């Protein structure tokens, strides 16, 4: 009886490992596929924020009160 329980626990652990490995593969593939697009989006957003802050400071509207 104990051998059967150990075998089921081992099978369950193996299934979890396979699921985690599949998720990791999907995440890596997603990063490779969408990585450049996401990076470009963040770069663009950062530049926009930087320009808005710099423009506000130069015009005097970006100062803390």
C-alpha positions as CSV (number, residue, x, y, z in Angstrom):
1,X,0.0,0.0,0.0
2,X,2.8,2.4,0.8
3,X,4.5,1.8,-2.5
4,X,1.2,2.8,-4.3
5,X,1.0,6.0,-2.3
6,X,4.6,6.9,-3.0
7,X,4.1,6.2,-6.7
8,X,1.1,8.5,-6.8
9,X,3.0,11.3,-5.0
10,X,5.9,10.9,-7.5
11,X,3.5,11.0,-10.4
12,X,1.9,14.2,-9.0
13,X,5.2,15.9,-8.5
14,X,6.3,14.9,-12.1
15,X,3.1,16.4,-13.5
16,X,3.7,19.7,-11.6
17,X,7.3,19.8,-12.9
18,X,6.1,19.3,-16.5
19,X,3.5,22.0,-16.2
20,X,6.1,24.4,-14.7
21,X,8.5,23.6,-17.5
22,X,5.8,24.2,-20.2
23,X,4.9,27.5,-18.6
24,X,8.6,28.5,-18.6
25,X,9.0,27.6,-22.2
26,X,5.9,29.7,-23.1
27,X,7.2,32.7,-21.2
28,X,10.6,32.5,-22.8
29,X,9.0,32.2,-26.3
30,X,6.7,35.2,-25.5
31,X,9.6,37.3,-24.3
32,X,11.6,36.5,-27.5
33,X,8.5,37.2,-29.7
34,X,7.3,40.4,-28.0
35,X,10.5,41.6,-26.3
36,X,11.5,44.2,-28.8
37,X,8.0,45.6,-29.1
38,X,7.6,45.9,-25.3
39,X,11.1,47.5,-25.0
40,X,10.3,50.0,-27.7
41,X,7.0,50.9,-26.0
42,X,8.7,51.5,-22.6
43,X,11.5,53.5,-24.3
44,X,8.9,55.7,-26.1
45,X,6.9,56.2,-22.9
46,X,10.1,57.1,-21.0
47,X,11.0,59.7,-23.6
48,X,7.6,61.2,-23.5
49,X,7.6,61.5,-19.7
50,X,11.1,62.9,-19.8
51,X,10.1,65.5,-22.4
52,X,7.0,66.5,-20.5
53,X,8.9,66.9,-17.3
54,X,11.6,68.9,-18.9
55,X,9.1,71.1,-20.7
56,X,7.2,71.7,-17.5
57,X,10.3,72.7,-15.6
58,X,11.4,75.1,-18.4
59,X,8.0,76.8,-18.5
60,X,7.9,77.1,-14.7
61,X,4.8,74.8,-14.3
62,X,6.7,71.8,-13.1
63,X,7.9,73.2,-9.8
64,X,6.7,71.9,-6.5
65,X,4.8,74.2,-4.3
